Amino acid sequence: MIFIPDAQLDQWLMDDIQGGDLTTRALNIGARKGSMRFHHRQGGCISGIDTARRMLLRLGLEVEQHLHDGDIAEADACLLIAQGRADALHQGWKAVQNLLEWSCGVSDYVYQMRQILQRYSPQGKIACTRKTIPGTHLLAMQAVTAAGGIIHRAGCGETILLFTNHRRFCSSPDNWQSIIATLRQQAPEKAIIVEADTVDEAKQALLGMPDIVQLDKFSPDDIVALKAYAQRFSPHCRLSLAGGITLATIDKFAQTGISLLVTSAPYYAPPADIKVRLVPSD
């Protein structure tokens, strides 16, 4: 579970309803009772459902939750039903719809990527980066994990990941073995991951014996060759792939046999189509 505090829920609501719903107020219909249903038009792997429920509860509505994060919704499946005053229903409508559409878009994209990867690597993992759209970090982690993905790095203080931009500041930037040894000494509880930008860098990195070498924007042919090199010279080191991995390209990367693919693409997935219908009940 990704913990989302009530203050964040309130902020997402306030982004849209800081002045209430003017149309409802102008029509003088706010006190009428009604219900609101959220349906997933096309279906797919869903997320954000419990967060949506909690947002609606913050408005004083009664809520029935029909599905849960990680479920595979059928087309036109009902996700949530809220009941209460019309002013509260209208205030919750768009904020919750937006949250569900973005979240479900991300989770279904991750799910589809994972399905493709696991045709070739049954235990393969889709790891999503910290390069989220600003303001969506918690929702992104929630959506990724709901779909069976993993979080590559929640923040730069979580794991060791050596980039070229780090190495340039070292006294001997091409001495991979020395740099990796320093990282192991200074962060003994952490796995050591290093990123390589070229075939030569990847080979030098592998000889330094890190835990993972992350290959950035490599061609499938180079990946296969480096996989054989790693098995010969650094058999305990894993390879991961990053850069340009999307739903359109994942099949060719999955065919290399590398089981850990790193991507930011799900954050920019097309949003799900969530239909919302409000009706009076009095």
Secondary structure as the mmCIF struct_conf table of DSSP 4:
data_model
#
loop_
_struct_conf.conf_type_id
_struct_conf.id
_struct_conf.beg_label_comp_id
_struct_conf.beg_label_asym_id
_struct_conf.beg_label_seq_id
_struct_conf.end_label_comp_id
_struct_conf.end_label_asym_id
_struct_conf.end_label_seq_id
HELX_RH_AL_P HELX_RH_AL_P1 ASP A 6 ILE A 17
TURN_TY1_P TURN_TY1_P1 GLN A 18 GLY A 19
HELX_RH_AL_P HELX_RH_AL_P2 LEU A 22 LEU A 27
TURN_TY1_P TURN_TY1_P2 ASN A 28 ASN A 28
TURN_TY1_P TURN_TY1_P3 GLY A 30 ALA A 31
BEND BEND1 ARG A 32 ARG A 32
STRN STRN1 LYS A 33 HIS A 40
BEND BEND2 ARG A 41 GLN A 42
STRN STRN2 GLY A 44 CYS A 45
HELX_RH_AL_P HELX_RH_AL_P3 ILE A 49 ARG A 58
TURN_TY1_P TURN_TY1_P4 LEU A 59 GLY A 60
STRN STRN3 GLU A 62 GLN A 65
BEND BEND3 LEU A 67 LEU A 67
TURN_TY1_P TURN_TY1_P5 ASP A 69 GLY A 70
STRN STRN4 ILE A 72 ALA A 73
HELX_LH_PP_P HELX_LH_PP_P1 GLU A 74 GLU A 74
TURN_TY1_P TURN_TY1_P6 ALA A 75 ASP A 76
STRN STRN5 ALA A 77 ARG A 85
HELX_RH_AL_P HELX_RH_AL_P4 ALA A 86 TYR A 120
TURN_TY1_P TURN_TY1_P7 PRO A 122 GLN A 123
STRN STRN6 LYS A 125 CYS A 128
BEND BEND4 ARG A 130 ARG A 130
HELX_LH_PP_P HELX_LH_PP_P2 THR A 132 ILE A 133
TURN_TY1_P TURN_TY1_P8 PRO A 134 GLY A 135
HELX_RH_AL_P HELX_RH_AL_P5 HIS A 137 ALA A 146
TURN_TY1_P TURN_TY1_P9 ALA A 147 GLY A 148
STRN STRN7 ILE A 150 ILE A 151
BEND BEND5 HIS A 152 HIS A 152
BEND BEND6 ALA A 154 GLY A 155
TURN_TY1_P TURN_TY1_P10 CYS A 156 GLU A 158
BEND BEND7 THR A 159 THR A 159
STRN STRN8 ILE A 160 LEU A 162
HELX_RH_AL_P HELX_RH_AL_P6 THR A 164 ARG A 167
TURN_TY1_P TURN_TY1_P11 ARG A 168 PHE A 169
BEND BEND8 CYS A 170 SER A 172
TURN_TY1_P TURN_TY1_P12 PRO A 173 ASP A 174
HELX_RH_AL_P HELX_RH_AL_P7 TRP A 176 GLN A 186
TURN_TY1_P TURN_TY1_P13 PRO A 188 GLU A 189
BEND BEND9 LYS A 190 LYS A 190
STRN STRN9 ILE A 192 ALA A 196
BEND BEND10 ASP A 197 THR A 198
HELX_RH_AL_P HELX_RH_AL_P8 VAL A 199 LEU A 207
TURN_TY1_P TURN_TY1_P14 GLY A 208 GLY A 208
BEND BEND11 ASP A 211 ASP A 211
STRN STRN10 ILE A 212 ASP A 216
BEND BEND12 LYS A 217 LYS A 217
HELX_RH_AL_P HELX_RH_AL_P9 PRO A 220 PHE A 233
TURN_TY1_P TURN_TY1_P15 PRO A 235 HIS A 236
STRN STRN11 ARG A 238 ALA A 242
BEND BEND13 GLY A 243 GLY A 244
TURN_TY1_P TURN_TY1_P16 LEU A 247 THR A 249
HELX_RH_AL_P HELX_RH_AL_P10 ILE A 250 ALA A 254
TURN_TY1_P TURN_TY1_P17 GLN A 255 GLY A 257
STRN STRN12 LEU A 260 THR A 263
HELX_RH_3T_P HELX_RH_3T_P1 ALA A 265 TYR A 268
BEND BEND14 ALA A 269 ALA A 269
HELX_LH_PP_P HELX_LH_PP_P3 PRO A 270 ALA A 272
STRN STRN13 ILE A 274 PRO A 280
#
